[in-house]
Each structure stands twice: as C-alpha cells, then as structure tokens.
C-alpha cells in the first residue's frame, strides 16, 4: 500500500515540472519574437532624424556665446575704468615752477633751525652740571639742617617731654581724660620757640663748625630756661 502512494506522488511531481518548463519556454519564445519585430533599427546614413531635430539649440548656443562675450567686454571695460580711477593724477611740474611758495619747505627748515636751541659747548655743559650739583648740595644741606634743628630743640625741651610722658602714663583721671593738655601745650610751645631760635641763629648751617653749633644750642637752652622761669613767676 505505501509503495503505490509513493509512485503516485512522484508521477504528480514530474507532471508539474513538465508543465512549468513548457510554460517558461512558451514565454521566452513569445518575448523573443516580440523583440525581433518591435526593436527599432538605427541607420547612420538616414538624415530624416537630423532634419526633424529643432534648430533652437544652435541659436541658443550662439546667443549664450554672445552673452559671455558681452559680459567679458563689460568686465574688461569696468576693470580698465577702475584702474584708471585708481591712478594718481599726473601734474605738470612746470605749472608750479614760478610759484612764490616753491621754497616754502626750505624757509620752514631755516625757521625751525633758527628757533631750535643752540648746542651747548663743553664749558657750558660743565657749568650746567656744576649748577645742578650745587642745587643738589643746597637741598641736601637744607634737609640736614632741619633735622639737626629738630634734634637740638628736642634736647633743650627734653625735660618738658619727660613730664608729658609721665602725665600720659601715671596722670590722674582728669589728665588722662584731657590727654594731658597742659603738659602737651608747654612741650610744643617749647619746641616751636627753640626751632625758631636755632633757625634764626644759623644752627647746623653748612658754614658753621661743631663748636659754633654747640654755642648756639647752649644759648637757646638759656633762652628756654629764662622763659619758663618767667611763666612760673607769672
């Protein structure tokens, strides 16, 4: 029983395959005949196709060429005109040959040379350097003198300065509240009087010797003592 079924199945498959093969052959034959009968042929000697083409292409190409030529001509002319504009104008030098301001630059140079300060000679330079050194020495002497006068006044007013420090350190409530105003006033009055006395007497000036400065400082101290004595008596 199974053997008969297998044989029937194989027979059916062979029949289907034959049908498909025959169908494909028929289609190929039909397509081949159709292409042979319908495929166009090209004859290079046939001018009918060329004559049937429109002539607009030639006119279009010629018009485009003309447009390119005109554009090139316009750009060339515009570039030339631009270069001409950028050129510096030419001037005839003979026009300005008889003008009165022809030598104005030379006159300006001569005026500038006359107004410029003359160069200093070696002697003038030495003199200028000596003046600068002298001014520097004077300024140095001035500040040194002020410093020495301050120190001299502080020496002669040292007693009042000690009293002011004692008041600030060990004074009463009133003295600390008033910042020792009385002792402070006496000390600074002494300093101002001593500085004025020493300044007027030429203390620590460049021309004074050490002995002369000591003598002036001693006289200033005597002046301070006498002034304080008069204040106590009053």
C-alpha positions in Angstrom: 0.0 0.0 0.0 2.7 2.6 0.8 4.6 1.7 -2.4 1.6 2.6 -4.6 1.2 6.0 -2.9 4.8 6.9 -3.4 4.7 6.1 -7.0 1.6 8.3 -7.5 3.3 11.2 -5.7 6.4 11.0 -7.9 4.2 10.9 -11.1 2.4 14.1 -10.0 5.7 15.9 -9.4 7.0 15.1 -12.8 3.8 16.3 -14.4 4.0 19.7 -12.6 7.6 20.1 -13.5 7.0 19.4 -17.2 4.1 21.9 -17.2 6.3 24.7 -15.7 9.1 24.0 -18.1 6.8 24.2 -21.1 5.3 27.4 -19.8 8.6 29.1 -19.5 9.7 28.0 -23.0 6.5 29.4 -24.4 7.0 32.8 -22.7 10.7 33.0 -23.9 9.6 32.2 -27.4 6.9 34.9 -27.3 9.2 37.6 -26.0 11.9 36.8 -28.5 9.5 37.1 -31.4 8.1 40.4 -30.0 11.6 42.0 -29.6 12.6 41.0 -33.1 9.5 42.5 -34.6 9.3 45.6 -32.4 13.1 46.6 -31.8 14.0 49.8 -33.7 17.0 49.9 -36.0 19.4 52.8 -36.4 20.8 53.8 -39.8 23.6 56.4 -39.6 23.0 57.4 -43.2 19.4 58.3 -42.6 19.1 62.2 -42.4 15.4 62.2 -41.7 16.1 62.2 -37.9 18.6 65.1 -38.2 16.3 67.2 -40.3 13.5 66.6 -37.8 15.5 68.0 -34.8 14.8 71.7 -33.9 17.3 74.4 -34.7 16.8 76.2 -31.4 19.9 74.5 -29.9 22.2 76.3 -32.3 20.6 79.6 -31.8 20.7 79.1 -28.0 24.4 78.3 -28.1 25.2 81.3 -30.3 23.1 83.6 -28.0 24.9 82.2 -24.9 28.3 82.7 -26.5 27.3 86.3 -27.4 26.2 86.9 -23.8 29.6 85.6 -22.5 31.4 87.9 -24.9 29.4 90.9 -23.9 29.9 90.1 -20.2 33.7 89.7 -20.7 33.8 93.0 -22.6 31.9 94.8 -19.8 34.1 93.4 -17.1 37.2 94.3 -19.1 35.9 97.9 -19.6 34.9 98.2 -15.9 38.3 96.9 -14.8 40.1 99.4 -17.0 38.0 102.2 -15.8 38.6 101.3 -12.2 42.4 101.1 -12.7 42.2 104.5 -14.4 40.4 105.9 -11.4 43.0 104.5 -9.0 45.8 106.0 -11.0 47.3 109.1 -9.3 46.7 112.3 -11.4 49.6 113.5 -13.4 50.7 117.0 -12.7 53.0 119.1 -14.9 55.8 120.3 -12.7 56.3 123.4 -14.8 53.0 124.8 -13.6 54.5 125.3 -10.1 57.9 126.5 -11.3 57.2 130.2 -10.7 55.0 130.0 -7.6 56.2 132.1 -4.7 55.7 129.2 -2.3 58.1 126.9 -4.2 60.8 127.2 -1.5 58.4 127.2 1.4 59.8 124.0 2.8 63.3 125.4 2.8 62.1 128.5 4.6 60.4 126.4 7.2 63.5 124.4 7.7 65.5 127.5 8.2 63.0 128.9 10.6 63.0 125.7 12.6 66.8 125.6 12.6 66.8 129.2 13.9 64.2 128.5 16.6 65.9 125.4 17.8 68.1 125.9 20.8 71.8 126.1 20.1 74.0 123.2 21.1 75.9 123.7 24.3 79.7 123.8 24.3 81.8 121.8 26.7 82.2 124.8 29.1 78.5 125.4 29.1 77.9 121.7 29.9 80.4 121.8 32.8 78.8 125.0 34.1 75.3 123.4 33.9 76.5 120.3 35.7 78.1 122.4 38.4 74.9 124.3 38.9 72.9 121.0 39.2 75.4 119.7 41.8 75.2 122.9 43.7 71.4 122.8 43.8 71.6 119.2 45.0 74.0 120.1 47.7 71.9 123.0 48.8 68.8 120.8 49.1 70.7 118.2 51.0 72.1 120.8 53.4 68.6 122.2 53.9 67.1 118.9 54.9 70.1 118.1 57.1 69.8 121.4 58.8 66.1 120.9 59.5 66.8 117.6 61.0 69.6 118.9 63.3 67.4 121.8 64.4 64.6 119.4 65.4 67.0 117.3 67.4 68.5 120.4 69.1 65.1 121.7 70.0 64.1 118.2 71.4 67.3 118.2 73.5 66.5 121.6 75.1 62.8 120.6 75.6 63.6 117.1 76.9 62.5 118.0 80.5 59.0 119.0 79.3 58.9 115.9 77.1 59.6 113.7 80.1 56.8 115.4 82.1 54.4 114.8 79.2 55.2 111.1 79.1 54.8 110.8 82.9 51.4 112.5 82.7 50.2 110.2 80.0 51.4 107.1 81.9 50.8 108.0 85.6 48.5 111.0 85.5 45.1 111.2 87.2 41.7 110.7 85.7 41.3 114.3 84.6 44.8 114.3 83.0 44.1 111.2 81.0 40.6 112.4 80.0 42.1 115.7 78.7 45.1 113.8 77.2 47.4 116.0 79.4 46.6 119.1 77.5 48.6 121.4 79.7 51.8 119.4 79.6 51.3 118.9 75.8 50.9 122.6 75.2 54.0 123.5 77.2 56.1 120.9 75.3 55.0 122.0 71.8 55.4 125.7 72.7 59.0 125.0 73.8 59.7 123.1 70.6 58.4 125.9 68.4 60.4 128.6 70.2 63.6 126.5 70.2 63.3 125.7 66.4 62.8 129.4 65.6 65.7 130.4 67.8 68.1 127.9 66.3 66.9 128.7 62.7 67.5 132.4 63.2 70.9 131.8 64.7 72.0 129.6 61.8 72.3 126.4 63.7 73.7 123.4 61.7 74.2 125.6 58.6 77.0 124.4 56.2 79.3 127.2 57.2 79.1 126.5 61.0 81.6 124.4 62.9 80.8 122.0 65.6 81.9 124.4 68.4 79.7 127.2 67.0 76.7 124.9 66.8 77.2 123.9 70.5 77.4 127.5 71.5 74.2 128.3 69.6 72.5 125.3 71.2 73.6 126.5 74.7 72.3 130.0 74.1 68.9 128.5 73.0 68.8 126.4 76.2 69.4 129.5 78.4 66.6 131.3 76.5 64.2 128.5 77.2 65.1 128.4 80.9 64.5 132.1 81.3 61.2 131.9 79.5 60.0 129.0 81.7 61.0 130.9 84.8 59.0 134.0 83.8 56.0 131.8 83.2 56.2 130.3 86.7 56.5 133.7 88.3 53.5 134.9 86.5 
